[in-house]
Amino acid sequence: MKNILKNSVAISIAFTIANTQLVASTSHCNANENVVFSCNTGKKVVSVCASKNIGPKTGYLQYRFGKIGSPEALIPSSPESFRSSVTGSSGCGASCTDVVTFRNGDFSYSIVNHQQDYELQVSKKNKNIAVLECPKDNDGLAKVIGNIDTRLFAKWGIRIDE
């Protein structure tokens, strides 16, 4: 029985270490944060990271974009001010699309989830200047960590337009 318990603990520790290394190599979030969303668009990674204590009146959320280890965009630059720079929208007709947008001056960075197809849209003064797609695996599923689901963002106190 002791050996089974030892093996279970060892497997659990190994899984946690492997999972932490996977997240660290595929997102900009650190060990003290939750990976809300992360996608490798090819040369660069887009991540949305949240503090462990995020809620309607606590914690933070931050958009990060760039190469792993040296993100070039952190929005907002002070994560605690995210409530004034993040909005979401959700539309469900024949299909559902969730969008979370981070704003920085004239620029908007939107992560679009259309039935588990993800893309990043970058706009300046409401004009699209770039669209990056999250790649798909052999089964046609987006290769992402997490999910952009506006119901979750609404629980955190982020304004969601329907």
SERODO-238023 format. One record per residue: residue in three letters; x, y, z of N, C-alpha, C, CB in turn. Coordinates in pm, whole numbers, plus 50000, padded with zeros to 5 digits. Glycine has a CB too. Layout:
REM SERODO-238023
ALAXYZXYZXYZXYZ;...
***
This chain:
REM SERODO-238023
MET500814988250000500005000050000500865012650000499074999950119;LYS501975012450080502865023950085503495026549949503955021750190;ASN503855015649878504465017349745503475023449646504965003849691;ILE502215019649655501195025349566501055040149594499835018149585;LEU501025043849723500915057849761502125065749714500745059149912;LYS503345060049735504575066649689504535068649538505815058549728;ASN504135058249465504075059249319503055069649275503725045649258;SER501905070149343500875080049308501395094149329499615077849390;VAL502075096449441502625109649470503695113149367503215110249613;ALA504575103649335505635106049236505055109349099506565093849226;ILE504025102049059503375104648930502725118448931502325093648898;SER502075121849041501415134849052502435146249043500635135849184;ILE503555144749113504615155049108505195155948968505745151749210;ALA505455144748904506005144848768505035151448670506315130548722;PHE503745148448684502745154548596502695169648617501355148348622;THR502735174048743502695188348773503905195448714502635190648925;ILE505085189448729506305195448672506205195948521507565187548716;ALA505785185248458505655184848311504625194948264505265170648263;ASN503495195948334502445205348296502935219748311501185203048381;THR503675222648420504225236048441505215239348331504895237048579;GLN506055229848292507015232248185506295234448052508005220548173;LEU505225227048025504455228647902503845242547897503365218047891;VAL503205246848007502595260148010503665270847995501805262148141;ALA504795269148063505865279148055506415280247913506995275548151;SER506435269347838506985269747703505935273647599507575256347666;THR504665274347638503615277447541502755289347580502735265547523;SER503125296347688502375308347726503315318347792501205304747822;HIS502835330547805503585341147873503245341848021503305354547808;CYS502355333248070501935333748209502995327248298500565326748227;ASN503115332548421504085326748513503395317148609504815337748590;ALA504165310948694503645300648785502635306048884504785294248860;ASN502635319048910501685325049005500415329848937502335336649076;GLU500225326148812499055330648735498345318648671499475340648626;ASN497095321048634496345311348556496445314948409494855310848601;VAL496595304848326496555306948181495085306748141497385296048102;VAL494545318448107493165319248061493115314647916492595333748076;PHE494105318847838494165315547696495595316947649493205324547613;SER496025308147559497325309647495497315302347362498455304247585;CYS497925308847263497975303247128499295307247064496775308047042;ASN499965297647003501185300346928500785302646783502215288546941;THR500935315146736500515318746601501595315946497500125333346597;GLY502675310046538503805307346446505075312146512503595314446308;LYS505455324546485506665330046545506415336346682507265340246453;LYS505145339546710504835346446835503645339946904504535361246808;VAL503555342547034502515336647118501645347747175503125328047232;VAL500335345647173499385354647239498845347247362498205358947142;SER498915353947477498435348047602497585358047677499615343447690;VAL496605352947750495835360847845496075354147979494295361547807;CYS496675361848072497045356648202496225363448310498545358748228;ALA495855355948413495065361248524495715357648655493605355948519;SER495575366648751496055363548885495205352148940495985376048979;LYS495755344949035495045333549094493785338149168495955325949190;ASN493765350749214492635355649293491665364249213493135363549411;ILE491635362749081490775371449000489315369649036490995368548851;GLY488625380749044487205381049075486645394649040486955377649223;PRO485385397049071484765409849035485465422049094483335409849078;LYS486115420449209486765431949273488215429449306486025435749397;THR488755418149266490125414849300490885409849178490165404349411;GLY492195409849190493045403849089493225411948963492515390749053;TYR493815405448864494105412148737494065402448621495465418948743;LEU494005408148503494005400948376494915408848283492535399348317;GLN495765401948207496655409048116496845401147987497995411648183;TYR496835408547875497115403347742498605404747718496285410947631;ARG499235394147667500665394347638500905388447499501475386547746;PHE501775394847423502035390247286503515391847254501185398147185;GLY504075381847188505455382347143506115368847156506245392747222;LYS507435369047150508185356647166508205352747313509635358147112;ILE508185339647339508225334647476509505340047542508175318947480;GLY509325345247661510455350647735510685365547714511675343247699;SER510125371047605510295385547580509075391147507511585388247498;PRO507925391647577506735397147512506935411747474505505395647604;GLU506425415447357506565429347310505345437747344506805429547161;ALA504245431247379503035438647415502485433147546501965437747303;LEU502245441947642501605438747769500465448647785502625439447890;ILE499225443647779498065452647783497075447647888497395453647644;PRO496745456347982497335469448006498735467948062496475477648100;SER499525478648053500905478048102500935475848253501675490848066;SER499965481248323499775478648466498575469248478499565492048548;PRO498795456448502497685446848496496515450248587498175433348531;GLU496765457548696495685460748788494645469948726496245467148913;SER494975476848617494025486148554493245479548440494765498348501;PHE493205466448437492585459448324491105462248308492795444848339;ARG490385465148414488935466948404488555478348312488345469248540;SER489435488148294489125499348205489615496948063489745512148259;SER490335486148039490875483847905490375471147838492355483447911;VAL489535463447905489075450647852487545450747840489535438847942;THR487045446547723485605444647705485405431447631484965456647626;GLY484185426847632483865414647561482545415947490483835402847656;SER482345407247393481035406747327480745392247294480995415547199;SER479465389247294479035375647267477805376247177478725368047400;GLY477825368347073476675367746983476315353346954476955375246854;CYS475105350046977474635336446949473395337146861474345328747079;GLY473565333746736472445332246644472515317746601472505342346521;ALA472805315646476473005302046426474275296146487473085301946271;SER475215304846525476455300446588476895311046688477565297746481;CYS477735306946782478185316246885479595321146855478145309547022;THR479815333846882481135339846871481385348146996481255348446741;ASP482485345247064482895353147180484125361047140483175344047303;VAL484155373647181485275382447150485685389547278484905392647038;VAL486975389447307487515397247418488525406847358488155388047528;THR488355419747390489185430147331489955437647439488325439847249;PHE491235439147415492115446947501492485459547424493405438847544;ARG492335471247488492595483847420493825490747478491375493147430;ASN494595496747387495765504447425495865516347331497075495647420;GLY495365527847373495365539647287494485537347165496795543247243;ASP495035539747045494295537746920494215523146877494935545846810;PHE494935514346949495015500346908494065491546989496445495246923;SER493495481646920492645471446982493185457846944491145473146939;TYR493235448947041493695435247021492565426047063495015432247103;SER491925419646966490755411346993491075396746970489565415646906;ILE490695388547066490785374047050489365369447022491405366847178;VAL489185363146906487865359046859487775343846868487605364046714;ASN486725339146935486435324846946485135322446871486335320247097;HIS485235316846752484035313446674483945298346668484085319746529;GLN483165292746757482975278246766484305270846772482155273246648;GLN485165275346863486475269346888487485271546774486315254646912;ASP487195280346679488185285346584488635298746639487595286646437;TYR489935300346659490445312446723491305320546627491245308946847;GLU491165333846640492055342746567492285355246650491475346346429;LEU493385361846624493735374346687493595385246582495185374046747;GLN492815395546613492625406846522493235419146586491105409146490;VAL494115425846512494735438246559494175449546475496305437546550;SER493675459946544493065471346475493695484346525491525471646497;LYS493735494146436494135507646473493035516946428495515511546409;LYS492495524546522491365533546495490245526146422491825545646411;ASN489905514146473488815505746420489045500346280487545513446422;LYS490285500646230490605494946099491555483046121491265505646004;ASN491125471046073491955459146090493295461046020491245446746035;ILE494385458246094495715459046034496425445546033496565469246109;ALA495895435946110496495422446110495495412346163497785422146194;VAL495565400346109494765389146157495685377046163493505386346065;LEU495805371146282496615359146301495705347946348497765361646403;GLU495865336246290495025324946328495785315446419494525317446204;CYS495055309246509495635298446589495575285846504494865296546726;PRO496695278846492496705266846408495805255846463498125261546394;LYS495495246446377494625235146415495415222246409493385234346322;ASP494965212546486495585199446482494975191246368495415192146618;ASN495355178646359494875169946251493375167446256495605156746255;ASP492765169346372491315167446387490545180346362490995162246526;GLY491255191046325490585203746297490295212046420489325201146225;LEU490875208146535490675215646659491805225646678490575206146780;ALA491465237446726492465247746750493445243046857491805261046793;LYS494735245446831495785242146928495935253947022497145238646856;VAL495165253947129495185264847226495185258947367493985274347206;ILE495605267247461495445264147603494335273347650496785266147686;GLY493365267947720492285276047773491185278747674492815288947823;ASN490425289347701489255292147620488835306647639488095282647656;ILE488415313147534487825326447544486325324347551488245335747422;ASP485795325547672484375323647698483895335647778484095310047774;THR483075344047717482675356547783481905354347912481855364747689;ARG481295342747931480605340148058481605340448173479875326348054;LEU482795335048151483845335248252484305349548277485025326448208;PHE484495357348170484935371148185483885379448259485235377348048;ALA482615377048233481545384348302481595381548453480165380348245;LYS481925369248492482045365948634483145374048700482325350948652;TRP484135378148622485255385948675484965400948675486505383248595;GLY483765404948634483395418848637483755426548512484035425248752;ILE484025419648402484355426248275483055428548198485355417648190;ARG482905440548144481685444048070481595435547944481675459248034;ILE480445429047928480195420547812478985426147737479955405647855;ASP479155429147611478055433647525477445421647456478535444147421;GLU476165420747458475475409447392474955413747255474305404147480;
***
